[in-house]
Amino acid sequence: WTSDRPDANAPQGVYASRTLEASEIEIGYRFYQSNWQGVYFGTDSLGLASTLQLYNDAPLQRADIRHQVRVGWGLSENLTLMARGEFAIIERETIANNGILRTTSQALGDVELDALYNVYTGGAYRLHVMGGAILPTGKNRTYADTTRARTGVTVTLPYDMRPGGGTFGGVLGMTGSVQNEVASVGAQFRLRGNFGTNGAGYRLGNQYEANGWAAYKVTNHVSVSGGIRWEDWSHIEGADPTLNPGGDPHNMGTLMAGQRASMPLGVNFRLPSGSKLGGHLLTIESVYALHHDYESPQMGMDWGLNFGWTMAF
């Protein structure tokens, strides 16, 4: 197993997929955009008319844009420290009062600090575990600047328009991969748990994520990949008292549990070691939703497009 190949890095949406070499430092930037369309309940799409029978407002579409910075340091052969933080821009269109309401939330998200430790590194195989902490730097309550707010009443945005959880959290995970001469295969499992209650009176539910991927080395500098991403999240504990549960599907946090499966397809470009940009990695990933199963009406992910740059030295 070697990291000096384009397929040694998992698809962009997989975080902390490998440990670093001793004394290796890695910095990177990620751009994520996920696009959401319509409302789903269970495994089926919920029509606009049905949504408006249940709620005062009906979300139409949403775009989540996240600018993420990552830093990693290989403290030893087996131990790597990593951190990531992000700035989020969330834009949404909603049918409200028989018109289209456009809202935007821009704020920092939470910061994640992690330690990765190699459990096994032999031949073509690698396996590491990870543990980390979530620092509540993101906003757990955001407000609208819309026609409703001009009446002098501050409008609180739904839970899906908030980039932070407002509580400390913990992360546990495990990642394994194997290589042969032309390809790599890997899998990762992650759990995020949240502790306490934030200043808005609630706590986000636990979140689970599983990734499986396969990457083919087209050349020494280019690889293509595909995989499956599964996400599961529990309902929100407590409630923000400023939200009307019947006003919007994403105001009823105590029912907002569910799961989703998606398919990421990616390309990695690893620039030649002898060039001026040697050690740089460029990544592109598109993500397509395959399956939704929501315990209450929630917006359905449609597709996403992500870009990344990483430099190791």
C-alpha positions in Angstrom: 0.0 0.0 0.0 1.3 3.4 -0.9 0.0 7.0 -0.6 1.9 8.1 -3.7 -1.0 7.2 -6.1 -4.1 9.2 -7.1 -6.4 6.4 -6.0 -4.9 6.3 -2.5 -7.2 9.1 -1.5 -10.8 8.3 -1.0 -13.5 10.3 -2.8 -13.7 13.9 -1.7 -16.8 13.5 0.5 -14.9 11.0 2.8 -13.1 12.8 5.6 -9.9 11.4 7.2 -9.7 8.4 4.9 -5.9 7.8 5.5 -3.2 8.6 8.0 -0.2 10.7 7.1 3.4 9.8 7.1 5.5 10.8 10.1 6.2 14.6 10.0 4.0 15.0 6.9 1.8 18.1 6.9 -1.3 18.4 4.8 -3.5 21.5 4.1 -6.5 21.6 1.9 -9.7 23.4 0.8 -13.0 21.9 0.0 -16.0 23.4 -1.8 -19.3 21.5 -1.3 -22.6 22.3 -2.9 -25.7 20.1 -2.3 -29.0 20.9 -4.0 -32.3 20.0 -2.5 -35.7 19.8 -4.3 -39.2 19.2 -2.9 -40.4 17.5 0.2 -40.3 13.7 0.9 -42.2 11.7 3.5 -41.1 8.1 4.1 -39.7 7.0 0.7 -42.1 9.0 -1.4 -42.2 12.6 -2.7 -44.9 14.8 -1.0 -46.6 17.1 -3.5 -46.8 20.8 -3.0 -50.6 20.8 -2.3 -50.2 18.0 0.3 -47.4 19.9 2.0 -49.5 23.0 2.2 -52.3 21.1 3.8 -50.0 20.0 6.6 -48.0 23.2 7.0 -48.3 27.0 6.5 -45.2 27.0 4.3 -43.8 24.6 1.7 -40.1 24.5 0.9 -39.4 24.4 -2.9 -35.6 24.2 -3.2 -32.4 24.8 -1.2 -28.7 25.1 -2.0 -26.2 24.4 0.7 -22.7 25.8 0.0 -19.8 25.1 2.3 -16.2 26.4 2.2 -14.1 24.0 4.3 -10.5 24.3 5.4 -8.6 21.2 6.5 -5.2 20.7 8.3 -3.4 17.4 9.0 -0.1 16.5 10.7 1.6 13.2 10.9 2.7 13.1 14.5 4.3 9.7 14.1 4.1 6.7 11.8 0.9 5.6 13.4 -0.7 8.8 14.8 -2.2 11.7 12.7 -3.9 14.8 14.0 -6.5 16.5 11.8 -8.9 19.5 12.0 -11.5 21.0 9.8 -13.8 24.1 9.9 -16.2 25.7 7.5 -18.2 28.7 6.4 -21.7 27.9 5.2 -24.1 29.7 2.9 -27.6 28.2 2.8 -30.2 29.6 0.4 -33.8 28.5 0.2 -37.0 29.2 -1.7 -40.3 28.6 0.1 -44.0 29.0 -0.8 -45.3 31.3 2.0 -48.4 33.6 2.1 -49.2 32.6 -1.5 -45.8 33.9 -2.7 -42.2 32.8 -3.0 -40.0 33.6 0.0 -36.3 33.6 -0.5 -34.0 33.4 2.6 -30.3 33.2 3.0 -28.2 32.2 6.0 -24.4 32.8 6.1 -22.3 31.8 9.2 -19.5 29.7 10.5 -20.1 26.0 11.0 -18.8 23.8 13.8 -15.1 22.8 14.1 -14.0 19.2 14.2 -10.7 18.0 15.8 -9.6 14.4 15.3 -6.9 11.9 16.0 -6.3 8.9 13.6 -4.4 5.8 14.8 -3.2 3.0 12.6 -4.4 -0.4 13.8 -2.9 -2.4 11.0 -0.5 -1.5 8.1 0.8 -4.6 6.3 1.3 -5.3 2.6 -1.7 -4.0 0.6 -3.9 -3.4 3.6 -4.4 -0.4 6.0 -6.8 0.0 8.9 -7.1 2.9 11.3 -9.5 4.1 13.9 -10.4 7.7 14.7 -11.8 9.7 17.6 -12.5 13.4 17.8 -14.4 16.3 19.3 -16.9 18.8 17.9 -16.5 22.4 19.0 -19.7 24.5 18.8 -18.4 27.4 16.8 -21.4 27.4 14.4 -24.7 29.3 14.8 -27.5 27.1 16.3 -30.2 29.8 15.5 -30.3 32.0 12.4 -32.7 34.7 11.4 -34.4 35.9 8.2 -34.1 39.3 6.5 -37.3 39.0 4.4 -40.6 40.8 3.8 -41.9 39.2 7.0 -39.1 40.6 9.1 -39.8 44.2 7.8 -42.9 44.3 10.0 -40.5 44.6 12.9 -40.8 41.0 14.0 -37.6 38.9 13.9 -38.2 35.7 12.0 -36.3 32.5 13.1 -35.3 30.2 10.3 -36.0 26.4 10.4 -33.5 23.9 11.6 -32.2 23.1 8.1 -31.1 26.7 7.7 -28.7 26.5 10.7 -25.0 25.6 10.1 -24.1 24.7 13.7 -25.4 22.5 16.5 -24.5 24.7 19.4 -23.3 21.8 21.6 -20.1 19.9 22.1 -19.9 16.5 20.4 -17.8 13.4 19.9 -16.8 11.4 16.8 -15.8 7.8 16.5 -14.9 6.0 13.3 -13.0 3.3 11.5 -11.5 3.3 7.9 -9.9 0.4 6.0 -8.5 0.2 2.4 -6.7 -2.3 0.2 -4.7 -1.7 -3.0 -3.5 -3.8 -5.9 -1.5 -2.7 -8.9 -4.3 -0.8 -10.6 -7.0 0.0 -8.1 -8.0 0.7 -4.4 -11.1 -0.3 -2.4 -12.1 1.2 0.9 -14.8 1.6 3.5 -15.4 4.0 6.4 -17.9 4.1 9.3 -18.4 7.3 11.4 -20.6 8.2 14.4 -21.2 11.7 15.7 -22.9 12.1 19.1 -23.9 15.4 20.6 -24.0 16.3 24.3 -26.0 18.7 26.4 -28.5 21.4 25.2 -27.6 24.6 23.3 -28.8 28.1 24.1 -31.8 27.7 21.8 -33.2 24.8 23.9 -32.4 21.8 21.7 -29.7 19.2 20.8 -29.1 17.7 17.4 -29.6 13.9 17.1 -26.8 11.5 16.6 -25.6 11.0 13.1 -24.2 7.9 11.4 -22.4 7.7 8.1 -21.0 4.8 6.1 -19.0 5.1 2.9 -17.8 2.4 0.5 -15.8 3.1 -2.6 -13.6 1.7 -5.4 -11.1 3.7 -7.3 -9.3 2.8 -10.6 -5.8 4.2 -11.4 -6.1 5.3 -15.0 -2.6 6.7 -15.0 0.1 7.4 -12.4 -1.6 10.8 -12.0 -5.3 10.3 -12.6 -7.9 8.0 -11.0 -11.7 7.6 -11.2 -13.9 6.4 -8.4 -17.4 5.5 -7.5 -19.2 4.3 -4.4 -22.2 4.4 -2.0 -22.8 6.8 0.8 -25.3 6.0 3.5 -26.4 8.6 6.2 -28.7 8.1 9.2 -29.7 10.7 11.7 -31.9 10.7 14.9 -34.5 13.3 15.7 -33.7 16.5 17.6 -34.0 16.5 21.4 -35.9 19.4 22.8 -37.1 22.3 20.7 -36.5 25.9 19.8 -39.5 27.8 21.3 -39.3 30.5 18.7 -40.4 28.0 15.9 -44.0 27.2 15.1 -44.2 23.4 14.6 -46.9 23.8 12.0 -45.3 26.6 10.1 -42.7 24.6 8.1 -41.7 20.9 7.8 -38.3 21.7 9.2 -39.7 23.3 12.4 -40.7 20.0 13.9 -37.3 18.8 15.0 -38.6 16.1 17.3 -39.8 14.1 14.3 -36.9 14.9 11.9 -35.2 11.5 11.8 -34.4 9.6 8.7 -31.8 8.1 6.4 -30.5 8.6 2.9 -28.4 6.8 0.3 -26.4 8.5 -2.4 -23.9 7.7 -5.1 -20.7 9.7 -5.4 -18.6 9.6 -8.6 -15.2 11.3 -8.6 -11.9 12.0 -10.3 -8.6 12.6 -8.5 -5.6 14.4 -10.2 -2.3 13.9 -8.4 0.3 16.2 -9.9 3.8 14.7 -10.7 6.3 14.8 -7.8 9.0 16.3 -9.9 6.9 19.3 -11.1 6.5 22.7 -9.4 3.2 21.6 -8.1 4.3 18.2 -7.0 2.4 16.8 -4.0 -0.8 18.7 -4.9 -4.0 16.8 -5.3 -7.1 18.1 -7.1 -10.5 16.3 -6.7 -13.9 16.6 -8.3 -16.9 14.7 -7.1 -20.6 14.6 -8.1 -23.2 13.1 -5.8 -26.6 11.7 -6.8 -29.4 10.8 -4.4 -30.6 7.2 -4.6 -33.0 6.7 -1.7 -34.8 8.7 1.0 -36.6 7.4 4.0 -37.8 10.2 6.3 -39.9 9.8 9.5 -41.5 13.2 8.9 -41.7 15.5 5.8 -38.2 16.9 5.0 -36.5 18.2 1.9 -35.0 15.6 -0.4 -31.5 15.9 -1.7 -31.3 16.0 -5.5 -27.6 16.2 -6.4 -24.3 17.8 -5.4 -21.0 18.9 -6.9 -17.8 19.2 -4.9 -14.2 20.4 -5.6 -11.1 20.1 -3.5 -7.4 21.0 -3.4 -4.9 19.4 -1.1 -1.1 20.0 -0.6 1.2 17.7 1.4 4.8 18.4 2.3 
